[in-house]
Amino acid sequence: MPNQFRVVEEVVTERSVTVEWIPRFNGGEYQWFVIGYKQETSEYWIYKNVSGLISRISIDGLDSGTSYQFKMYAENSIGSSGETDVITFLTRAKTGKNEKLQ
């Protein structure tokens, strides 16, 4: 299982988040990572496969000011690790610079 899975708070934006982790022993086989994410209120997870050579990735296309949940696990030809704990975070809200005053 990947270790120290976390959201990089300094680079959370209105529409994206960066997550990072520390890979662990892969059993001697090539491994890849599977990142799952969803809006906190949704029941459906979106899964993204990530190369085993990467330990930090940005996920784009998120909604601003919205709570999301993330989790991940590792896979190789032998099987899958357990999942990390679920991380919940909030994307940044729009600043309102381009919105009309009412």
N, C-alpha and C positions, 0 to 999 in steps of 0.2 A: 504494500500500500504506500502511495506517496506520503511524504512527511511534510509537516508544517505548511499545509495548503492554506493560502490566505489571499485576501483582496489587498492589492497595493493601493491604499487609501489616497496617496498623493496624486494618483493619475485617474481617479474616477471622474468621469465627465457626465454631461447630460445624456449622452447616447452610447457610452462605452465604459467598460471596466477592464482592468488588468488583474489577472490572478497569477500567482506563482506558487511553486512547490519545490521540494527537494526529492529527487528520484531516489529510490532505494534499490537494493540488490535485485537484479532481474532474472535470477535463476540461470544465468549464463546464456539466455536467449534474447534476441531483439525484442524490445518492448515498445508499446505505445501507450498513450494515456487517453482516457475517455472523460471528457468534461460534460457534465449535465447542468443545465440551467433552466430556470422558468420564472415567470412572475410569481410572487409569493401566493397570490390568490388563484393561480391556475393549478389544475391537477396534472397537466401534461408537461413532461420534461423534453427539452431539446438536447440532443447529444452531439458532440463534436469530437472527432478523433484527432489526436495531436501526436506528432512524431516523438519518439522516445529521446530524441536529441534536444528537445525543447523543454525548458522548465519555467517559462513565463510566456503568457499569451494575452492579447487584448481581444475581447469579445465586443463587437460593434452591433449597431442596429437596435439598441435597447431604447425604451421609452424614458423620457426625462421625469424626474421626481417620482420614480416607481420603485417599489421594493422587489428585489430579486433574490432567488436562492441558487446557490452553486454547490456542487459536489463533484468528486472525481474518483477514478480508480485506474489501476494499471492493468494492461493485458499483454500476454505473450502467447506463444504457441502452446504452452502448458496450460494456461487458463487465466482467470481474472483474480485480482487481489480483492480485498474487501473495499468498501467505499469509505471515503473520508467522512467526517462530520459535515453536516450541511452548514454553509455560511449564508447568512442573510444580510443584505446591505441595501442601501437606498442610492439610486443614481441622483446626480445633482439636478435641482430644479432649474427650469429656464430662468434666465435673469430678467426677462421682460424688456430688454433694450429695443426690440423690434415690434413690440405690441402697442396697439393704439390705446390711449387712455379713454375710459368710458365715463 
